[in-house]
Amino acid sequence: MSGHGPGPAMRGAGGAPGAKPLDFRASLRRLLGALRPERVRLVAVVVLGAASVALAVLGPKVLGDATNIVFAGVIGQQLPAGVTQEQAIATARAAGEDRFADLLGGMTVVPGEGIDFGALGTTVLLALGLYAASAVFLWIQGYLLAGVVQRTGYTMRGDVQEKIDRLPLSYLDGEARGDLLSRVTNDIDNVTQTLQQTLSQLITSLLTVVGVLAMMFWLSWQLALIALVTVPVAALLTVRIAGKAQPSFIAQWKSTGDLGGHVEEAFTGHDLVTAFNAQDDFGRRFDEENGRLYEASFRAQFISGTIQPSMAFVSNLNYVLVAVVGGLRVASGTLSLGEVQAFIQYSRQFTQPLAQIASMANLVQSGIASAERVFQVMDAPEVEPDPVPGARPDGVRGQVVFEGVSFRYDPGTPLITGLDLVVEPGQTVAVVGPTGAGKTTLVNLVMRFYEIDGGRILLDGVDIRTMTRHDLRDAIGMVLQDTWLFRGTIAENIAFGRVGATQEDVEAAARATSVDRFVRSLPDGYDTVIDDEGGGVSAGEKQLITIARAFLSDPQILILDEATSSVDTRTEMLVQHAMGELRRGRTSFVIAHRLSTIRDADVILVMEHGAIVEQGDHEGLLAAGGAYARLYQSQFAAPAVEA
């Protein structure tokens, strides 16, 4: 639609994705709100995660007991049989071996006996069972979470699609198609990947931190406090690094959309790019966009990537402190060797989830940046809602009346002001005028692609703003200069014009519009597969297919916007004859630059600067010698002159 007349003003930099600072918290809350329909399954995910973590947290304590059994057996084997543990301790102290006595006091041994392999086997099997059960719960959790995330992504894509259907044409005209496509596909995919990779890990990591911390305080509150010393350092590092990485993630996804838009333009206009030898220029622009994406991605990944080594350093520092102090406490007999071993494992388990949470910062930032770009589409102003219930004419006859209609694309630039026009049922109204005169705008207002600023447009006496858009457009058929075909057979593309159309209906419409004559020459006939580019058929034949599609819809009002511009002279004569038959008893608006196609129109409107400057039939307007006569003479009589 934007290819005709003055289009709506493009959005400024303020509307570009990522041009304003990302409201991280608000976007995160909104993204989590999208998970609300899955709250029951999310509760199950948390419960399963808690069960898995609880079993995994018990593992080191049980393994510590196994270590104590081995260590007690080794020490007990070195002591004389027949004495008690208390006697062995007293003997050691009498011999001046106080450290050994302290060590014996902190453990349970049976002098003269070795390792209790029965107890050791039972303990090891218990540890294996705990870890196996933990893994099963974690597997079930992952299965449920995958469903939660993918259903959320499915819903988001559906919501965005429904939103796009409610967006005004002015919004879509003002957005780069590649960038909008990137938001609907790449950004939503990135959001789902972020949820998939972070939700499970985040839940498990947080529960692990809580569980491990409880076990650490149970074993030794002194060592637990030592382990906690490093937590503020880790938190401070994570927050500072994440804050520096966030602007780069915003720039990364904005650059992704810009690059997608450029590639989409290059692909769709490949023929023209090649014809004008513009490959080098497009290549330079691609390199620039690709370079910006590279720089933004490199900064984002490098800055956020420093979180992991920083956390590793803090984790190693924690390990050293716990190992040194724990070793001293074993020597003093205040802790057993197995308890220190378990504590060291817990300290690793404590810092590891913290590091995982920190390493998720780049994923979360990237996902939230993408979510914000999707939310920008969801928050875009929509078309005015349809009235409920909508008014409807008793029977659509095709009378269209403009009463004082005013419209502007740009608030500061009036286009149509105070337009009055009456089109009676069955009339063919041709609209002519120079480029930018408002011809296509006129029919866009009839279709309610844009809303008028003032006045009224009536369809059979009913203000079209009181009708639902579905009821209004159901009575109108439209053929544009820019053809649109979807991937499918020729028959399917024609049948798109009416739900439930039969093969006989399709062929009848094709015969009326001269489509049948070239379809019969194709190897697969009506089953020939074409795509949105119309591969396999010429530009004129694509136009004929779209005309047949409009004919099949059997509308009461026809809008033909340069519908024959891509048709050769012979085909144009056939189409004009078919249009003449179809227009019988129907109201038709015909926008044309080639005045030879509208000589038989009942009324010809000549528009300049959004106003109707002349109206009448072909002969009368020629005789008047006004604007229409000048247009006609410029095409058929006057020689080419230098402007």
C-alpha positions in Angstrom: 0.0 0.0 0.0 2.9 2.3 0.7 3.9 2.2 -2.9 1.2 4.7 -3.9 0.9 8.3 -2.8 2.5 9.8 0.2 3.1 7.2 2.8 3.0 7.7 6.6 6.0 9.3 8.2 8.6 6.8 9.3 9.1 6.5 13.0 11.9 8.4 14.4 14.9 7.1 16.3 12.8 7.0 19.4 10.8 4.2 18.0 13.8 2.0 17.1 14.4 -1.1 19.1 16.8 -0.6 21.9 17.0 3.2 21.3 15.9 3.9 24.9 17.4 2.2 28.0 15.9 -1.2 28.7 13.6 -1.3 31.7 15.0 -4.6 32.9 12.8 -5.2 35.9 9.6 -4.3 34.2 10.3 -6.5 31.2 11.4 -9.4 33.5 8.2 -9.1 35.5 6.2 -9.0 32.3 8.0 -12.0 30.9 7.4 -14.0 34.1 3.7 -12.9 33.9 3.6 -14.7 30.5 4.3 -17.9 32.5 1.2 -17.5 34.7 -1.0 -19.9 32.8 1.6 -22.6 33.5 1.8 -21.9 37.2 0.5 -25.4 38.2 3.3 -27.1 36.2 5.8 -24.6 37.5 4.9 -25.6 41.0 5.5 -29.2 40.1 8.8 -28.2 38.5 9.8 -26.5 41.8 8.7 -29.5 43.9 10.7 -31.9 41.7 13.7 -29.6 41.8 13.5 -29.4 45.6 13.3 -33.2 45.9 16.2 -33.6 43.5 18.3 -31.0 45.3 17.5 -32.5 48.7 18.7 -35.9 47.7 21.8 -34.5 46.0 22.6 -32.4 49.1 22.4 -35.5 51.3 25.0 -37.3 49.1 28.2 -35.6 50.4 27.1 -36.2 54.0 26.6 -40.0 53.3 29.9 -40.1 51.4 31.5 -38.4 54.4 30.2 -41.2 56.6 31.8 -43.7 54.1 35.1 -41.8 54.5 34.8 -42.0 58.3 34.3 -45.8 58.1 37.4 -46.2 56.0 39.5 -43.8 58.1 38.3 -45.3 61.4 39.2 -48.8 60.1 42.7 -47.7 59.1 43.3 -46.1 62.5 41.6 -48.9 64.5 43.8 -51.5 62.8 46.9 -49.7 64.2 45.6 -49.8 67.8 46.1 -52.8 70.1 43.1 -55.1 70.3 41.4 -55.6 73.6 41.4 -51.9 74.7 38.7 -49.4 74.6 38.8 -46.2 72.6 39.1 -44.2 75.9 42.0 -46.3 77.0 43.7 -45.7 73.6 43.3 -42.0 74.0 44.7 -42.0 77.5 47.7 -44.0 76.4 48.4 -41.5 73.6 48.2 -38.6 75.9 50.5 -40.3 78.4 53.0 -40.8 75.5 52.8 -37.1 74.7 50.9 -37.6 71.5 48.2 -35.0 72.2 47.4 -34.3 68.5 46.8 -38.0 67.9 44.7 -38.2 71.1 42.6 -35.3 69.8 42.2 -37.0 66.5 41.0 -40.2 68.2 38.6 -38.2 70.3 36.9 -36.8 67.3 36.1 -40.2 65.7 34.5 -43.5 66.5 37.0 -46.5 66.3 37.2 -50.0 67.5 40.9 -50.8 68.5 42.3 -53.8 66.7 39.6 -53.9 64.0 40.0 -52.9 60.4 37.5 -51.5 57.8 33.9 -52.6 58.2 33.3 -53.4 54.5 29.7 -54.4 55.2 28.9 -50.9 56.6 31.0 -49.3 53.9 29.1 -51.1 51.1 25.7 -50.2 52.6 26.8 -46.5 52.9 28.1 -46.4 49.3 24.9 -48.0 47.9 22.8 -45.5 49.9 24.8 -42.7 48.3 24.4 -44.1 44.8 20.6 -44.5 45.4 20.4 -40.9 46.5 22.2 -39.6 43.4 20.1 -41.9 41.1 16.8 -40.8 42.6 18.0 -37.1 42.3 18.7 -37.7 38.6 15.3 -39.2 38.0 13.5 -36.2 39.6 15.7 -33.9 37.6 14.8 -35.7 34.4 11.1 -35.4 35.1 11.5 -31.8 36.0 13.3 -31.1 32.6 10.5 -32.9 30.7 7.8 -30.7 32.4 9.8 -27.5 32.0 10.3 -28.1 28.3 6.6 -28.3 27.8 6.1 -25.1 29.9 8.6 -23.1 27.9 7.5 -24.3 24.5 3.8 -23.7 25.2 4.8 -20.2 26.4 6.7 -19.6 23.1 3.7 -21.0 21.2 1.4 -18.6 23.0 3.7 -15.6 22.4 3.9 -16.3 18.7 0.1 -16.5 18.5 -0.3 -13.3 20.5 2.1 -11.4 18.3 0.3 -12.7 15.2 -3.0 -11.6 16.5 -1.5 -8.3 17.5 -0.2 -7.7 14.0 -3.7 -8.3 12.7 -4.9 -5.5 14.9 -2.1 -3.1 14.0 -2.9 -0.2 11.7 -1.4 -0.1 8.3 0.5 3.0 9.2 2.5 1.1 11.8 3.4 -1.7 9.4 4.3 0.9 6.7 6.6 2.6 9.2 8.5 -0.6 10.2 11.3 -2.3 8.3 9.8 -5.7 7.3 13.1 -7.5 8.1 13.2 -6.0 11.6 9.6 -6.8 12.3 10.1 -10.4 11.1 13.2 -10.7 13.3 11.1 -9.7 16.3 8.4 -12.3 15.6 10.9 -15.1 14.8 14.5 -14.6 16.1 13.6 -12.6 19.3 10.8 -15.0 20.4 13.1 -18.0 19.7 15.8 -16.3 21.8 13.2 -15.7 24.6 12.2 -19.4 24.7 15.8 -20.5 24.6 16.6 -18.2 27.5 13.7 -19.6 29.5 14.6 -23.2 28.7 18.3 -22.7 29.7 17.8 -20.6 32.7 14.5 -21.5 34.5 15.6 -25.1 35.4 19.1 -24.1 36.2 17.9 -21.1 38.2 15.5 -23.1 40.3 18.0 -25.9 40.9 20.8 -23.5 41.7 18.7 -21.4 44.2 17.4 -24.6 46.0 21.0 -26.0 46.0 22.3 -22.8 47.7 19.6 -23.0 50.4 20.1 -26.7 51.0 23.9 -26.7 51.0 24.0 -23.7 53.3 21.7 -25.5 55.8 24.0 -28.5 55.7 27.1 -26.4 56.1 25.8 -24.7 59.2 24.7 -28.1 60.6 28.2 -29.5 60.2 30.2 -26.4 61.3 28.8 -22.9 61.7 32.4 -21.5 61.9 33.4 -23.0 58.5 30.0 -21.9 57.1 30.7 -18.3 58.0 34.1 -18.5 56.4 32.4 -19.8 53.2 29.9 -16.9 53.2 32.7 -14.3 53.3 33.1 -14.7 49.5 29.4 -14.3 48.7 29.3 -10.5 48.8 32.4 -10.3 46.6 30.8 -12.6 44.0 27.5 -10.7 44.1 29.2 -7.4 43.6 31.3 -8.7 40.7 28.2 -10.1 39.0 26.1 -7.0 39.3 28.9 -4.7 38.1 29.7 -6.9 35.1 26.1 -7.5 34.1 25.4 -3.8 34.2 28.2 -3.1 31.8 27.0 -5.9 29.4 23.3 -5.0 29.2 23.7 -2.0 26.7 25.7 -4.3 24.4 23.0 -6.9 24.4 20.4 -4.3 23.4 22.7 -3.2 20.6 23.3 -6.8 19.6 19.6 -7.5 19.0 18.9 -4.2 17.4 21.8 -4.9 14.9 20.3 -8.4 14.3 17.0 -6.8 13.2 18.8 -4.2 11.1 20.8 -6.8 9.3 17.7 -9.0 8.8 15.9 -6.0 7.2 18.8 -5.4 4.9 19.1 -9.0 3.8 15.3 -9.2 3.2 15.6 -6.1 0.9 18.5 -7.6 -1.0 16.8 -10.9 -1.5 13.4 -9.6 -2.5 15.0 -7.0 -4.8 17.7 -9.3 -6.2 16.8 -8.8 -9.8 16.9 -5.0 -9.6 20.1 -5.0 -7.5 21.7 -7.1 -10.3 20.2 -5.0 -13.1 21.6 -1.8 -11.7 25.0 -3.4 -10.8 24.4 -2.4 -7.2 25.8 -5.6 -5.7 28.9 -3.7 -4.4 26.8 -1.0 -2.7 24.6 -3.7 -1.0 27.7 -5.6 -0.1 29.2 -2.5 1.6 26.0 -1.9 3.5 25.9 -5.5 4.5 29.5 -5.3 5.7 28.6 -2.2 7.8 25.5 -3.9 9.3 27.4 -7.1 9.9 30.3 -5.2 11.4 28.0 -3.4 13.9 26.4 -6.8 14.8 29.9 -8.3 15.3 31.1 -5.4 17.5 27.9 -5.4 19.6 27.9 -9.2 20.0 31.7 -9.3 20.8 31.3 -6.7 23.5 28.2 -8.4 25.0 29.7 -11.9 25.0 33.2 -10.8 26.2 31.9 -8.6 29.0 29.4 -11.1 30.3 31.9 -13.9 29.7 34.2 -12.4 32.4 31.6 -13.3 35.0 32.6 -17.0 34.9 36.4 -16.7 35.5 35.7 -14.1 38.2 33.4 -16.5 40.0 35.9 -19.3 39.5 38.5 -17.2 41.3 36.2 -16.5 44.2 35.3 -20.2 44.3 38.9 -21.2 44.5 39.5 -18.7 47.2 36.7 -20.2 49.2 38.1 -23.7 48.7 41.5 -22.7 50.0 40.0 -21.1 53.2 37.7 -24.0 53.9 40.5 -26.6 53.3 43.0 -24.9 55.5 40.7 -24.2 58.4 39.0 -27.6 58.1 42.3 -29.4 58.2 43.2 -27.6 61.4 39.9 -28.6 63.0 40.4 -32.2 62.0 43.8 -32.1 63.7 42.2 -30.6 66.8 39.5 -33.3 66.9 36.6 -30.8 66.6 35.6 -32.3 63.2 36.0 -35.7 61.7 37.8 -36.2 58.4 34.5 -37.2 56.7 32.8 -34.1 57.9 35.6 -31.9 56.5 35.4 -33.8 53.2 31.7 -33.3 53.1 32.1 -29.7 53.9 34.6 -29.2 51.1 32.1 -30.8 48.7 29.4 -28.5 50.1 31.6 -25.5 49.6 32.1 -26.5 46.0 28.4 -27.1 45.7 27.7 -23.7 47.3 29.9 -21.7 45.0 29.1 -23.7 41.8 25.4 -22.7 41.7 26.4 -19.1 42.5 28.7 -19.2 39.5 26.0 -20.8 37.4 23.5 -18.0 38.4 26.2 -15.5 37.5 27.0 -17.1 34.2 23.2 -17.0 33.4 23.4 -13.2 33.5 24.4 -13.0 29.8 21.6 -15.3 28.8 19.0 -13.5 30.9 20.1 -10.1 29.6 20.0 -11.3 26.0 16.5 -12.9 26.6 15.1 -9.8 28.3 16.5 -7.6 25.5 14.6 -9.8 23.0 11.5 -9.8 25.1 11.5 -6.0 25.2 11.6 -5.9 21.4 8.6 -8.3 21.3 6.8 -6.2 23.9 7.3 -3.1 21.8 5.2 -4.7 19.1 2.6 -5.9 21.6 2.4 -2.3 23.0 2.0 -0.6 19.7 -1.2 1.4 19.3 -3.9 -0.7 17.7 -6.7 0.2 15.3 -9.9 1.4 16.9 -11.9 -1.5 18.1 -15.0 -2.5 16.1 -18.3 -1.5 17.6 -20.3 -4.3 19.3 -22.7 -5.0 17.7 -21.7 -3.4 14.5 -24.2 -1.8 12.2 -25.0 -3.3 8.8 -26.9 -2.1 5.8 -30.1 -4.0 5.2 -28.7 -5.1 1.9 -25.4 -4.0 0.3 -26.3 -2.2 -2.9 -23.0 -0.4 -3.3 -23.7 3.3 -2.7 -20.6 5.1 -1.3 -20.9 8.7 0.0 -18.0 10.9 1.2 -19.2 13.8 3.4 -16.6 16.4 4.3 -13.9 13.8 4.6 -10.5 15.0 5.8 -7.3 12.9 6.2 -3.6 13.3 6.7 -0.7 10.9 7.1 1.4 13.4 8.8 -0.4 15.5 11.5 1.3 18.6 10.1 0.6 18.0 6.4 -3.1 17.9 5.3 -3.7 15.6 2.3 -7.5 15.4 1.8 -9.6 18.2 3.1 -13.4 18.5 3.0 -13.9 15.9 0.3 -17.6 15.3 -0.9 -18.5 12.6 -3.3 -21.5 10.4 -4.1 -21.1 7.1 -5.9 -24.3 5.5 -6.8 -24.8 1.7 -6.9 -23.5 0.1 -10.0 -21.4 3.0 -11.1 -17.9 2.6 -12.3 -15.8 5.5 -10.8 -12.3 6.0 -12.3 -9.8 8.0 -10.2 -7.0 9.6 -12.1 -4.3 12.2 -11.3 -0.6 12.7 -10.9 1.4 10.6 -8.4 0.8 11.7 -4.8 -2.6 13.2 -5.6 -4.3 10.9 -3.1 -5.9 8.3 -5.4 -4.9 5.2 -3.5 -5.6 7.0 -0.2 -9.2 7.5 -1.3 -9.8 3.8 -1.6 -7.7 3.0 1.5 -10.2 5.1 3.4 -13.1 3.2 2.0 -11.5 -0.1 3.2 -10.7 1.5 6.6 -7.0 0.7 6.1 -6.6 4.2 7.6 -9.1 6.1 9.8 -10.3 9.5 8.6 -9.7 12.6 10.6 -13.0 14.3 9.9 -16.3 13.8 8.1 -18.0 10.5 7.3 -18.0 7.8 4.7 -21.3 6.0 4.2 -22.0 2.6 2.7 -25.6 2.4 1.7 -26.4 5.1 4.3 -24.4 3.5 7.2 -21.3 5.2 8.6 -18.5 2.6 7.9 -17.0 3.5 11.4 -20.1 1.9 13.0 -19.6 -1.3 11.0 -17.2 -4.1 11.9 -14.2 -4.2 9.5 -15.1 -7.8 8.7 -18.6 -6.9 7.5 -17.2 -3.9 5.6 -14.5 -5.7 3.8 -16.6 -8.7 3.1 -18.6 -6.6 0.7 -15.4 -5.3 -1.1 -13.0 -7.0 -3.5 -9.6 -5.5 -4.1 -6.9 -5.9 -6.7 -3.6 -4.1 -6.2 -0.8 -3.1 -8.6 1.6 -5.1 -6.3 0.5 -8.7 -6.7 0.6 -11.0 -3.7 0.6 -14.8 -4.2 1.3 -17.5 -1.6 3.1 -20.8 -2.1 0.5 -23.2 -3.4 -1.2 -24.2 -6.6 -2.8 -21.7 -9.0 -6.2 -23.1 -8.0 -5.5 -22.6 -4.3 -4.4 -19.0 -5.0 -7.6 -18.2 -6.9 -9.8 -20.1 -4.3 -8.3 -17.8 -1.6 -10.9 -15.3 -2.7 -13.8 -17.2 -1.2 -14.0 -19.8 1.6 -15.5 -23.1 0.3 -15.0 -22.4 -3.4 -15.2 -25.5 -5.6 -13.0 -26.4 -8.5 -15.9 -25.4 -10.8 -16.0 -21.9 -9.2 -12.3 -21.5 -9.6 -12.3 -22.4 -13.3 -15.3 -20.2 -14.0 -13.5 -17.2 -12.4 -10.4 -18.1 -14.4 -12.3 -18.2 -17.7 -13.9 -14.8 -17.0 -10.5 -13.2 -16.4 -8.5 -15.0 -19.2 -6.5 -17.0 -16.7 -7.8 -20.3 -18.1 -6.1 -19.7 -21.5 -2.6 -19.8 -20.1 -3.2 -22.3 -17.3 -4.2 -24.9 -19.8 -0.8 -24.6 -21.5 1.0 -25.4 -18.2 2.1 -29.1 -17.6 0.2 -29.3 -14.4 -2.6 -26.9 -15.2 -4.4 -25.6 -12.2 -2.2 -27.8 -10.0 0.9 -25.9 -11.0 2.7 -24.8 -7.8 3.8 -21.1 -7.6 5.2 -19.2 -4.7 5.0 -15.6 -3.4 7.3 -14.5 -6.1 5.1 -16.1 -8.7 7.8 -18.4 -10.0 6.8 -20.1 -13.3 4.4 -17.4 -14.5 4.9 -13.9 -15.9 4.1 -10.7 -14.1 1.0 -10.2 -16.3 -0.2 -13.7 -15.5 0.3 -13.1 -11.8 -1.8 -10.1 -12.1 -4.5 -12.0 -13.9 -4.5 -14.6 -11.0 -5.1 -11.9 -8.4 -7.9 -10.5 -10.6 -9.5 -14.0 -10.8 -9.2 -14.2 -7.0 -11.1 -10.9 -6.6 -13.7 -12.0 -9.2 -14.3 -15.3 -7.3 -15.1 -13.3 -4.1 -18.2 -11.9 -5.9 -18.1 -8.6 -4.1 -20.7 -5.8 -4.4 -17.9 -3.2 -4.5 -14.7 -3.6 -6.6 -11.5 -1.6 -6.1 -9.0 -2.0 -8.9 -5.7 -0.2 -8.2 -3.7 -0.2 -11.4 -4.9 -3.8 -11.8 -3.9 -4.0 -15.5 -0.6 -2.2 -15.3 1.4 -5.5 -15.8 -0.8 -6.9 -18.5 0.1 -6.8 -22.2 -2.2 -4.9 -24.7 -4.0 -8.0 -26.0 -4.5 -9.4 -22.5 -5.6 -6.0 -21.3 -8.4 -6.0 -23.9 -9.6 -9.4 -22.7 -9.4 -8.3 -19.0 -11.3 -5.0 -19.8 -14.1 -7.0 -21.4 -14.2 -9.4 -18.4 -14.2 -6.4 -16.0 -17.1 -4.9 -17.9 -19.2 -8.0 -17.4 -18.2 -8.3 -13.8 -18.9 -4.6 -13.0 -22.4 -4.9 -14.3 -24.6 -4.1 -11.3 -21.6 -3.5 -9.0 -20.0 -0.3 -7.8 -16.4 -0.1 -9.0 -13.5 2.2 -8.1 -10.7 2.0 -10.8 -7.4 3.8 -10.2 -5.5 4.1 -13.4 -2.6 6.0 -14.9 -3.3 4.6 -18.4 -6.4 6.6 -19.3 -7.2 4.3 -22.2 -8.5 1.8 -19.6 -11.2 4.0 -18.1 -12.9 5.6 -21.1 -16.1 3.7 -20.4 -16.3 4.8 -16.7 -19.5 6.3 -15.6 -17.7 9.0 -13.6 -14.1 10.0 -13.8 -12.6 11.8 -10.8 -9.5 13.9 -11.4 -7.6 14.4 -8.1 -4.8 16.9 -7.3 -3.3 17.4 -3.9 -6.0 15.4 -2.2 -8.9 17.2 -3.7 -11.3 16.4 -6.6 -10.7 19.1 -9.1 -12.8 17.7 -11.9 -15.5 15.0 -12.3 -17.6 13.8 -15.3 -17.4 11.3 -18.1 -14.6 10.9 -20.6 -16.1 13.0 -23.5 -17.3 15.8 -21.2 -14.0 16.2 -19.4 -12.1 16.3 -22.7 -14.5 18.9 -24.0 -13.9 21.0 -20.8 -10.2 21.3 -21.6 -9.2 21.1 -17.9 -6.9 18.9 -15.9 -8.2 15.7 -17.4 -7.7 16.9 -20.9 -4.1 17.9 -20.1 -3.5 14.4 -18.7 -5.0 12.8 -21.7 -3.1 14.9 -24.2 0.2 14.2 -22.3 -0.4 10.5 -23.0 -1.9 10.4 -26.5 -1.4 13.7 -28.2 1.5 15.8 -26.9 5.1 15.0 -27.8 7.6 14.4 -25.1 9.0 17.6 -23.7 11.8 18.4 -21.4 10.6 19.1 -17.9 
